[in-house]
Amino acid sequence: MDASTEPAKKSLVLLFTGDGKGKTTAALGVLLRAWGRDLRVTMLSFIKAADGDYGEQRAARKLGIEISAVGRGFTWLSDDIEKDRAMALDGWRQAREKIAAGSYDVVVLDELTYPIALGWLSVDEVVDALGRRPEGVHVIITGRKAPERLIAFADLVTEMREVKHPFQQGSEAVAGIDF
């Protein structure tokens, strides 16, 4: 098939949401698959602390994949919610710039639904920015409580549903499995 008869490639927005575990893991799986296909990839984590040393950050450094934590940790435990809000807004500014520049083929916006749910970011602004992204820029969004407008806008929506979790039996998070 020559270029004139190939179907047009569509840029996709993927949304991994729901109360179950695996949203970030699914996004990382797509990111790794894209990287393996020589696509240019990046990830911004809106909740994870910028000074954290999570397993995915360690792996990304070894592989030369760009992952930036643009948060301060779990906002529901925050001692300075205004600082968290400012960091989320700055993270969104960085995300918009990366998306608009078209220098990445895949941009993961990990835990973006939290700043939206908290009212720090407008879902209309997010959808508008995603709608104006350059052709060829795929965006993956993760997080609980995805707003209906974002669900309707996304091309693929997967809802993770918790059926059973070791935390329910009092187990603590396991390095390499949970973080």
N, C-alpha and C positions, 0 to 999 in steps of 0.2 A: 504494500500500500504506500503510495507516495504522500507527501505532506498535504497535497490538496484534497485527498480523499480520507485522511485520518480524521476521526471525530475530534472536535475541539476538546481540549483538556480543561476541566472546570476546577477552579479553586474551591476547596471545601472548608466548611466550618464544622468541626466535630465537637460534640459536647458530651462529657462524661459526668453524670450527676447522680444524685440519690444518696441514701443513708448508708449504703454498704461500702465495704473496703474495696479498693482497687481502682479508683478514679485516676490518681496520679500514676499508678503502676501501668494502667492501660495507655495513658498518654506517653509515658516513657518508652513503652513498647513500640508505639508508632514512631516516636522520635528516633529510636535506635534503628528501626527498619529503614526509615528515610535516610539516616546517616549512612547506613550500609549501602544504600543506593546512590551515594555521593550527592545527596541533597544537602543544602545548607540549612542547618537547624539551630534553634536557640530556645531556651525556656526561661521564663520569669516566674518565680514562686512568690505569690502575694502574701502568704502567711508565714512561711518558714523564715527564721531569723537570718539576717545577712551574715551574722557571725557564727552560724551553725556549721556543723560538719556532718551532714546527713550522708547516708550511703550513696544516694544518687549523685550527690555533689562529688564525692570521692571518685566514683566511677567515671563521671564526666571529665574530671581533671585528667585521669589516666588515658581517656580516649581522645582528649582534645575537643570535647563538646562544651559549648557555652551554656552554663546554667547559672542564673543570677537569682539569689534570694533577695527580695526587695521588701521584706517585712521585718517584724520584730518578734515573731513567735505567735502563739495563740492569742488572738485579740481578746478573747473572753476571759483571759487571765491578766490583762494589761494593767499596768500601773500608770499609764499615760496614753489614754485613748486618742488624744489629739495628735500625738506624735505618730501613733499607728495610722491614723487617717492621713496625715501628711505623707508618710512613707508610701501608702497605697496610691495616693494621687501622683506622687513622683514615679512610682512603678508603672502606673497607667500611662504617664507621659512617655516613659522609656518604651513601653510596649507599642504605643501609637507610632512613635518614630521608627522603630524596627519594622513594623508592619508596612508603614507608608513608604519607607525607603526601598522596599522590594529586594533587599539584599539577603533575605532568608527565604527558603522555600517552605519551611515549616516553623511556625512560632507557637510554642505552648504557653498558655496563660494559666498556670497552675493555681487553683484556689481563687480564681477571679470572681467567682460567684459570691464570696464572702464580702468584699467591699461593696458589691452591688446590693446584697441583702441588708447590709448595715446602713445603706443610704449614702455612702461616701462617693459612689460612682453612679451615674445615671445609666440605666439599661438602654435608654434611647441613644445616648452618646456612644456607648459601646457598639450597639448595632449599626449606627451610622458610620462609625470608623471602620468597622468590619466590612460594611457594604461598599466602602470606597477603596478597599485594599487593592493593590495591583494584581492583575491576573497572574496566577502561578504561586500566590502566597496562600498556603493552607494554614488555618488557625485551629488549634485545639484548646478548648476551655474545660477546666475541671472545677468541681466543687459542689457542695450540697445546696439545696434550695435555689436551683436555677429558676429565674423568673420566666413566666410563660412567653413573654416577648422573645427572649433568647432561645427558648425551646422551639418556638415557631420559626425563627430565623435560621437556625442551624440546619445543615444538610443531613447530619447523622446525630442522633441522640441515643445514648445508652444510659439507662438508669440502673445503677448498682443497688441491689436490695440486700440488706443484711438478713440472713437466715439464722446464723449462729456465729458467735464471735467469742474467742477465749477471754476477752475482757469481762464478759458476763459471768464467768466463773472466777473472777478475781485475778486472772493472769495479767502480768505487766507486759509492756511492749517488748518485742524481741528484736535485737540488733540484726540487721540484714533481712528481716521479714517485715517489720513495721516501720523502720526508719533507717 
